[in-house]
Amino acid sequence: MNGSCVFCKIVSGGKAEKLIYQDDEIVAFNDNNPRTPTHIMIVPKSHYGDFAEMMAKNAEMLTKIGQVVEKLVDQVGIRGPYTWGFHAGGKQSVNHVHASLLAGMKKD
C-alpha cells in the first residue's frame, strides 16, 4: 500500500467509493470522470506503480484482471461492443496500475 495513492485509499476503505466488484486481489468501481456511459476501473489491491512493474512482479495479475472484466461484462449487463485496457508509459492519471472497461460508445 502507498499512503498517498488514491487507489490504495479506496482499496483500504479510507476513501469512500461504491465497489461494484471485489475479491481477494482486485476491486472495481465506476470511474468518477467517465469517458463513456459505462467506464469501470479495475484495480489490483496490491500497489504497482505501472503496468511494467505489475508484469515484472505479478504477471498472472493480467489474466486475473481479464477474468474480472468478463465477470463485469455479465454483471453490469453490457450488450454490444466494449473495450478494456491499460494506460502505460506515464499516461495513467493515477500511478497505481489499473484497467478501464469502456462500453456504450457512440458511433462517429
Secondary structure in CASP SS format (residue, H / E / C, confidence):
PFRMAT SS
TARGET T0000
AUTHOR 0000-0000-0000
METHOD secondary structure of the structure
MODEL  1
M C 1.00
N C 1.00
G C 1.00
S C 1.00
C C 1.00
V H 1.00
F H 1.00
C H 1.00
K H 1.00
I H 1.00
V H 1.00
S H 1.00
G C 1.00
G C 1.00
K C 1.00
A C 1.00
E C 1.00
K C 1.00
L E 1.00
I E 1.00
Y E 1.00
Q E 1.00
D C 1.00
D C 1.00
E C 1.00
I E 1.00
V E 1.00
A E 1.00
F E 1.00
N E 1.00
D C 1.00
N C 1.00
N C 1.00
P C 1.00
R C 1.00
T C 1.00
P C 1.00
T E 1.00
H E 1.00
I E 1.00
M E 1.00
I E 1.00
V E 1.00
P E 1.00
K C 1.00
S C 1.00
H C 1.00
Y C 1.00
G C 1.00
D C 1.00
F H 1.00
A H 1.00
E H 1.00
M H 1.00
M H 1.00
A H 1.00
K H 1.00
N H 1.00
A C 1.00
E H 1.00
M H 1.00
L H 1.00
T H 1.00
K H 1.00
I H 1.00
G H 1.00
Q H 1.00
V H 1.00
V H 1.00
E H 1.00
K H 1.00
L H 1.00
V H 1.00
D H 1.00
Q H 1.00
V H 1.00
G C 1.00
I C 1.00
R C 1.00
G C 1.00
P C 1.00
Y E 1.00
T E 1.00
W E 1.00
G E 1.00
F E 1.00
H C 1.00
A C 1.00
G C 1.00
G C 1.00
K C 1.00
Q C 1.00
S C 1.00
V C 1.00
N C 1.00
H C 1.00
V C 1.00
H C 1.00
A E 1.00
S E 1.00
L E 1.00
L E 1.00
A E 1.00
G C 1.00
M C 1.00
K C 1.00
K C 1.00
D C 1.00
END
